[in-house]
């Protein structure tokens, strides 16, 4: 199923370069508005964004597109991606839109779309929008009296903060905890620190001064040095790092050690299993999750269901097979009892609830297993299909044989750029290094 404009997570690119241009964003608003204009009721779309400079431009263009086809627009301003999904559902909107390129630099941007139930669109709906994008949308203009209206939702932040707080037990207090929160100068810069403060924590804030150009720059879940330094400087109990749109989270413990998504899923899975809260005996993650997580889960009687890389595939598998916990090592943690997508703040609150209940340090709570040595390398190519080369296939088969049943080899083309990712893991680090290097060399030769 080939898509022309949509990638694995919406429409994304460099701002003011196709397809992230105001004229195309206007057409996206029109096409999406037409696709979701079902029934005779007044139709509404929720639009949120992160803090990128180009967000103003894209927001205005989308607003014009939606209103031109008779859809009312509800603007919530800078808000986390999961907040937009939540507000779309709670306000009974017909569609939700998040303007963000997640953890990418400021000069990238993107458009993510949510259905009325808060979930990302199916392939079929995205293909229908693409068909409309390639049609004459001027024939879909609303009449002069049916043009949509736009309204700013002033209490959107308070709505989301209250929602996040309700995901933990009413009696939970974070009093006595010093928490450093790094908001990546992104969408969570107001709501995340405020929610933690309202729950009683002493909050130290970094990455909360967005200027349109500094989102994810040397801060956030993909640049942890600032958070580690601040945790050590302030002798904090925990550091919490969000990414630009706050749908992922990485933790730093009181010793300055990084806790990734795999460890977080292990903590939540064990806690929910003990409390009888798991809807299925295990969790869903991707092929990139460490084998150490799989072994740990097996040791406590739980399974790890693997999917291709991408949180949309995790969510699809969770919904299909009845799991209520899933995620990725990068920190996308999906807790479907509460949210339809990854939610960095809600995931952090679940961890903090376990810490407070146990009365132990974050380092004791969060390091559930020793990760196996894992090496990931990228091979860039210009054209063709290097993975179909006979020598590449032979090298991959040989590598898998060398790793045997005690390790894993994952080789996949990127969904967003012309690179092939080569990952291997095994208890023997030297073997992993050699295997990855050998495969990379053969692919690089075939791709030259």
C-alpha positions as CSV (number, residue, x, y, z in Angstrom):
1,X,0.0,0.0,0.0
2,X,1.9,3.0,-1.3
3,X,1.1,6.5,0.1
4,X,2.1,9.6,-1.7
5,X,2.1,12.2,1.1
6,X,1.7,10.4,4.4
7,X,4.6,8.7,6.1
8,X,4.7,6.5,9.1
9,X,3.6,9.4,11.3
10,X,1.6,11.9,9.3
11,X,2.9,14.4,6.7
12,X,6.4,15.6,7.5
13,X,9.3,17.6,5.9
14,X,11.3,20.7,6.1
15,X,9.3,23.9,6.7
16,X,8.6,26.0,3.7
17,X,9.6,23.1,1.5
18,X,7.0,20.8,-0.1
19,X,4.9,19.3,1.5
20,X,5.3,21.6,4.6
21,X,4.2,24.8,2.8
22,X,1.3,27.0,3.5
23,X,-0.4,26.3,0.2
24,X,-0.2,22.6,0.7
25,X,-1.3,22.8,4.3
26,X,-4.4,24.7,3.2
27,X,-5.2,21.9,0.8
28,X,-4.6,19.3,3.6
29,X,-7.1,21.2,5.7
30,X,-9.6,21.2,2.9
31,X,-9.1,17.5,2.0
32,X,-9.2,16.3,5.6
33,X,-12.3,18.5,6.3
34,X,-14.1,17.0,3.3
35,X,-13.1,13.5,4.3
36,X,-14.6,13.9,7.8
37,X,-17.6,16.0,6.9
38,X,-20.1,13.2,7.6
39,X,-23.7,13.9,8.5
40,X,-25.7,17.1,8.9
41,X,-24.3,18.3,12.2
42,X,-21.9,21.2,12.5
43,X,-18.4,19.8,12.0
44,X,-15.4,20.7,14.2
45,X,-11.6,20.1,14.2
46,X,-9.2,20.6,17.1
47,X,-5.8,22.0,16.0
48,X,-2.8,22.0,18.3
49,X,0.9,22.6,17.7
50,X,4.3,22.6,19.3
51,X,6.6,25.6,19.6
52,X,8.3,25.7,16.1
53,X,8.4,29.0,14.4
54,X,6.7,27.5,11.3
55,X,3.8,26.4,13.5
56,X,2.1,29.8,13.2
57,X,2.2,29.6,9.4
58,X,0.9,26.0,9.2
59,X,-1.8,26.6,11.8
60,X,-3.2,29.6,9.9
61,X,-3.1,27.7,6.6
62,X,-4.9,24.7,8.0
63,X,-7.4,27.0,9.6
64,X,-8.2,28.6,6.3
65,X,-8.5,25.2,4.6
66,X,-10.9,23.7,7.2
67,X,-13.1,26.8,7.4
68,X,-13.3,27.1,3.6
69,X,-15.1,23.7,3.4
70,X,-17.4,24.5,6.3
71,X,-15.6,23.0,9.3
72,X,-15.3,24.9,12.5
73,X,-11.8,25.2,14.0
74,X,-11.0,24.9,17.7
75,X,-7.5,26.2,18.4
76,X,-5.6,25.0,21.5
77,X,-2.2,26.5,20.8
78,X,1.0,24.8,22.0
79,X,-0.1,21.5,23.5
80,X,1.3,17.9,23.7
81,X,0.3,15.5,20.9
82,X,-1.6,13.3,23.4
83,X,-3.4,16.4,24.7
84,X,-4.7,17.1,21.2
85,X,-5.9,13.5,20.9
86,X,-7.6,13.7,24.3
87,X,-9.3,17.0,23.6
88,X,-10.5,15.8,20.2
89,X,-12.3,13.0,22.0
90,X,-13.6,15.0,25.0
91,X,-15.0,17.8,22.9
92,X,-16.6,15.3,20.4
93,X,-14.8,16.9,17.5
94,X,-14.8,15.2,14.1
95,X,-11.0,15.4,13.7
96,X,-7.8,16.4,15.5
97,X,-4.7,17.9,14.1
98,X,-1.2,18.2,15.7
99,X,1.4,20.4,14.0
100,X,4.7,19.0,15.0
101,X,7.8,17.1,13.9
102,X,8.3,15.5,17.3
103,X,12.0,15.2,18.2
104,X,13.3,16.8,15.0
105,X,15.0,20.2,14.8
106,X,12.9,23.4,14.5
107,X,13.3,23.7,10.7
108,X,11.3,20.5,10.3
109,X,7.6,20.3,10.8
110,X,4.7,18.0,10.2
111,X,0.9,17.4,10.4
112,X,-0.5,14.5,12.4
113,X,-4.2,13.7,12.1
114,X,-6.5,12.0,14.7
115,X,-9.9,10.5,14.1
116,X,-12.8,11.4,16.4
117,X,-11.9,8.6,18.8
118,X,-8.4,10.1,19.3
119,X,-6.5,7.4,17.4
120,X,-4.3,8.0,14.4
121,X,-5.9,7.6,11.0
122,X,-6.1,4.2,9.3
123,X,-4.3,3.6,6.0
124,X,-7.6,3.7,4.2
125,X,-8.6,7.1,5.5
126,X,-5.1,8.5,4.7
127,X,-5.4,7.2,1.2
128,X,-8.8,8.9,0.8
129,X,-7.3,12.2,2.0
130,X,-4.5,11.7,-0.6
131,X,-7.1,11.1,-3.3
132,X,-8.8,14.3,-2.4
133,X,-5.5,16.2,-2.3
134,X,-5.0,15.3,-5.9
135,X,-8.5,16.4,-6.9
136,X,-10.0,19.8,-7.6
137,X,-10.9,20.9,-4.1
138,X,-12.3,24.2,-5.2
139,X,-15.5,22.4,-6.0
140,X,-15.7,21.6,-2.3
141,X,-15.9,25.2,-1.1
142,X,-18.7,25.8,1.4
143,X,-21.3,28.4,0.5
144,X,-20.8,31.9,1.9
145,X,-23.2,31.3,4.8
146,X,-21.7,27.9,5.7
147,X,-18.0,28.9,6.0
148,X,-16.5,27.6,9.2
149,X,-15.8,29.7,12.3
150,X,-12.6,29.6,14.4
151,X,-12.4,29.8,18.2
152,X,-9.5,29.6,20.6
153,X,-10.1,27.2,23.6
154,X,-8.6,29.2,26.5
155,X,-8.8,26.4,29.1
156,X,-7.3,23.7,27.0
157,X,-4.2,23.5,29.2
158,X,-6.2,23.2,32.4
159,X,-8.3,20.5,30.8
160,X,-5.2,18.4,30.0
161,X,-3.6,18.9,33.3
162,X,-6.7,17.6,35.1
163,X,-6.9,14.7,32.8
164,X,-3.2,13.8,33.5
165,X,-3.7,14.0,37.2
166,X,-6.7,11.7,37.1
167,X,-4.6,8.9,35.6
168,X,-3.1,8.3,39.1
169,X,-4.8,7.5,42.4
170,X,-6.5,10.5,43.9
171,X,-4.5,10.0,47.1
172,X,-1.1,10.1,45.3
173,X,1.1,13.0,46.5
174,X,4.5,13.8,45.1
175,X,5.4,15.8,48.2
176,X,9.0,15.2,49.2
177,X,10.2,14.5,45.6
178,X,12.4,17.0,43.8
179,X,11.8,16.5,40.1
180,X,13.8,18.0,37.3
181,X,11.5,18.3,34.2
182,X,13.0,19.0,30.8
183,X,10.4,20.0,28.3
184,X,12.7,20.3,25.3
185,X,11.5,23.9,24.7
186,X,8.5,22.1,23.2
187,X,4.8,21.5,23.5
188,X,4.8,20.4,27.1
189,X,6.6,23.4,28.5
190,X,3.6,24.7,30.4
191,X,1.4,21.7,31.2
192,X,4.0,19.2,32.4
193,X,5.7,21.3,35.1
194,X,2.3,22.6,36.3
195,X,0.9,19.0,36.6
196,X,3.9,17.9,38.7
197,X,3.7,21.0,40.9
198,X,-0.1,20.5,41.5
199,X,0.6,17.0,42.7
200,X,3.0,18.3,45.3
201,X,6.4,17.9,43.8
202,X,9.3,20.4,44.1
203,X,9.8,21.1,40.4
204,X,13.0,22.3,38.8
205,X,12.3,23.3,35.2
206,X,14.6,23.3,32.1
207,X,13.8,23.5,28.4
208,X,10.8,25.7,29.2
209,X,11.9,28.9,27.2
210,X,10.8,28.2,23.6
211,X,11.7,30.9,21.1
212,X,10.6,29.1,17.9
213,X,14.1,28.0,17.0
214,X,15.3,26.1,20.1
215,X,12.9,23.1,20.3
216,X,14.9,19.9,21.0
217,X,18.2,21.9,20.8
218,X,20.5,20.4,23.4
219,X,17.6,19.5,25.6
220,X,14.8,16.9,25.7
221,X,14.7,13.2,25.5
222,X,17.2,13.0,22.6
223,X,19.8,15.3,24.3
224,X,20.0,14.2,28.0
225,X,23.3,15.9,29.1
226,X,21.5,19.0,30.4
227,X,19.0,17.0,32.4
228,X,21.7,14.7,33.8
229,X,23.8,17.7,34.9
230,X,20.8,19.4,36.5
231,X,19.7,16.3,38.4
232,X,23.2,16.0,39.9
233,X,23.5,19.7,40.5
234,X,20.2,19.9,42.4
235,X,20.4,16.5,44.0
236,X,17.1,15.7,42.5
237,X,15.2,12.4,43.1
238,X,14.4,12.0,39.4
239,X,14.8,13.7,36.0
240,X,12.0,13.6,33.4
241,X,12.8,14.4,29.7
242,X,10.1,14.9,27.2
243,X,10.5,15.4,23.4
244,X,9.2,18.3,21.3
245,X,5.6,17.2,21.2
246,X,5.7,15.4,24.6
247,X,4.5,12.0,23.4
248,X,7.7,10.3,24.6
249,X,9.6,10.3,27.9
250,X,13.1,9.3,29.1
251,X,13.9,9.1,32.8
252,X,17.2,10.0,34.6
253,X,17.5,8.5,38.1
254,X,19.0,10.2,41.1
255,X,22.5,9.0,40.2
256,X,22.3,10.5,36.7
257,X,21.8,7.1,35.0
258,X,19.5,7.0,32.0
259,X,16.3,4.9,32.1
260,X,14.9,4.2,28.6
261,X,11.5,3.1,27.4
262,X,12.3,-0.6,27.8
263,X,13.0,-0.2,31.5
264,X,9.9,2.0,32.0
265,X,7.7,-0.6,30.4
266,X,9.2,-3.3,32.6
267,X,8.4,-1.2,35.7
268,X,4.8,-0.5,34.7
269,X,4.2,-4.1,33.5
270,X,5.4,-5.6,36.8
271,X,3.4,-3.1,38.8
272,X,0.2,-3.5,36.8
273,X,0.6,-7.3,36.8
274,X,0.9,-7.3,40.6
275,X,-2.3,-5.1,40.9
276,X,-4.2,-7.1,38.4
277,X,-4.4,-4.2,35.9
278,X,-3.0,-5.8,32.8
279,X,-5.7,-6.6,30.3
280,X,-3.5,-9.2,28.7
281,X,-0.5,-11.1,30.1
282,X,2.2,-9.0,28.6
283,X,2.9,-5.9,26.6
284,X,3.5,-4.8,23.0
285,X,6.7,-3.3,21.7
286,X,8.7,-3.1,18.5
287,X,11.6,-5.2,17.1
288,X,14.0,-2.6,18.6
289,X,13.2,-3.4,22.2
290,X,16.1,-5.1,23.9
291,X,16.1,-8.9,24.4
292,X,16.8,-8.2,28.1
293,X,13.2,-6.8,28.4
294,X,11.8,-10.0,26.8
295,X,13.8,-12.2,29.2
296,X,12.7,-10.1,32.2
297,X,9.1,-10.3,31.3
298,X,9.3,-14.0,30.8
299,X,10.8,-14.3,34.3
300,X,7.6,-12.8,35.8
301,X,5.2,-14.8,33.5
302,X,4.6,-12.1,30.9
303,X,5.0,-12.0,27.1
304,X,6.5,-9.5,24.8
305,X,4.6,-9.0,21.5
306,X,6.8,-7.4,18.9
307,X,5.7,-5.2,16.0
308,X,7.5,-3.2,13.2
309,X,9.0,0.1,14.3
310,X,6.5,2.9,14.9
311,X,4.1,3.7,17.6
312,X,1.1,3.3,15.2
313,X,2.0,-0.4,14.8
314,X,2.2,-0.8,18.5
315,X,-1.2,0.8,19.0
316,X,-2.7,-1.3,16.2
317,X,-1.5,-4.6,17.8
318,X,-2.6,-3.5,21.2
319,X,-6.1,-2.8,20.0
320,X,-6.3,-6.0,17.9
321,X,-5.1,-8.3,20.7
322,X,-6.4,-6.6,23.8
323,X,-3.2,-5.2,25.4
324,X,-3.4,-2.1,27.5
325,X,0.4,-1.5,27.7
326,X,2.9,-1.0,24.9
327,X,5.7,1.3,23.7
328,X,9.1,1.7,22.3
329,X,12.7,2.0,23.7
330,X,12.7,5.7,22.6
331,X,10.1,6.4,25.3
332,X,6.8,6.3,23.5
333,X,4.8,4.6,26.2
334,X,1.1,3.8,25.3
335,X,-1.2,3.3,28.3
336,X,-4.5,2.6,26.5
337,X,-6.6,2.7,29.7
338,X,-5.9,6.5,29.6
339,X,-4.6,7.5,26.2
340,X,-4.8,6.7,22.5
341,X,-1.2,7.5,21.8
342,X,2.1,7.8,23.6
343,X,2.0,10.3,26.5
344,X,5.2,11.3,28.2
345,X,3.7,13.0,31.2
346,X,1.2,10.2,31.9
347,X,3.9,7.6,31.6
348,X,6.1,9.6,34.0
349,X,3.2,9.8,36.5
350,X,2.7,6.0,36.4
351,X,6.4,5.6,37.3
352,X,6.2,8.2,40.0
353,X,3.2,6.4,41.5
354,X,5.3,3.2,41.7
355,X,8.2,5.1,43.3
356,X,6.0,6.6,46.0
357,X,4.1,3.4,46.7
358,X,7.4,1.5,47.2
359,X,9.2,4.2,49.1
360,X,12.4,3.4,47.3
361,X,14.8,5.4,45.1
362,X,14.3,5.7,41.3
363,X,17.5,3.8,40.6
364,X,16.2,0.8,42.7
365,X,12.8,0.9,41.0
366,X,13.8,1.4,37.4
367,X,16.8,-0.9,36.6
368,X,14.8,-4.1,36.3
369,X,17.2,-5.9,33.9
370,X,20.6,-5.7,32.4
371,X,20.3,-4.8,28.7
372,X,22.1,-7.1,26.2
373,X,24.8,-5.4,24.2
374,X,23.0,-3.8,21.2
375,X,24.6,-2.1,18.3
376,X,22.7,-0.1,15.7
377,X,24.3,1.4,12.5
378,X,22.8,3.1,9.5
379,X,23.9,2.7,5.9
380,X,22.9,5.5,3.5
381,X,22.0,4.7,-0.1
382,X,21.1,6.8,-3.1
383,X,18.8,4.5,-5.1
384,X,17.9,0.9,-5.8
385,X,17.1,-1.9,-3.3
386,X,20.4,-3.0,-1.7
387,X,18.6,-5.6,0.6
388,X,17.6,-7.6,-2.5
389,X,21.3,-8.0,-3.6
390,X,22.4,-11.7,-3.4
391,X,25.6,-10.9,-1.5
392,X,23.7,-8.9,1.0
393,X,21.2,-11.6,1.5
394,X,24.0,-14.2,2.1
395,X,25.7,-11.8,4.6
396,X,22.5,-11.4,6.5
397,X,21.9,-15.1,6.6
398,X,25.4,-15.7,7.8
399,X,25.1,-13.0,10.5
400,X,21.8,-14.5,11.8
401,X,23.5,-17.9,12.0
402,X,26.4,-16.6,14.0
403,X,24.1,-14.9,16.5
404,X,22.1,-18.1,16.9
405,X,19.1,-18.4,19.2
406,X,20.9,-16.3,21.9
407,X,20.7,-13.1,19.9
408,X,18.7,-11.1,17.4
409,X,19.4,-9.4,14.1
410,X,17.1,-6.7,12.8
411,X,17.7,-5.1,9.4
412,X,15.1,-2.6,8.0
413,X,14.9,0.3,5.7
414,X,14.0,3.6,7.4
415,X,10.5,4.9,6.8
416,X,11.6,8.5,6.7
417,X,15.0,8.7,5.0
418,X,17.2,6.7,2.5
419,X,19.1,4.6,5.0
420,X,19.1,1.0,6.0
421,X,19.3,0.3,9.8
422,X,21.3,-2.7,11.0
423,X,20.8,-3.8,14.6
424,X,22.1,-6.8,16.4
425,X,22.2,-7.9,20.0
426,X,23.7,-10.8,22.0
427,X,25.3,-11.5,25.3
428,X,28.7,-11.4,23.6
429,X,29.4,-7.7,22.8
430,X,32.4,-8.5,20.5
431,X,30.3,-10.8,18.4
432,X,27.6,-8.1,18.1
433,X,30.2,-5.6,16.9
434,X,31.7,-7.9,14.4
435,X,28.3,-9.1,13.0
436,X,27.0,-5.5,12.5
437,X,30.3,-4.3,10.9
438,X,30.3,-7.2,8.5
439,X,26.7,-6.7,7.4
440,X,27.2,-2.9,7.1
441,X,30.2,-3.4,4.9
442,X,28.4,-5.7,2.5
443,X,25.3,-3.4,2.3
444,X,27.5,-0.3,1.8
445,X,29.3,-2.0,-1.1
446,X,26.0,-3.0,-2.7
447,X,24.6,0.5,-2.2
448,X,27.6,2.3,-3.7
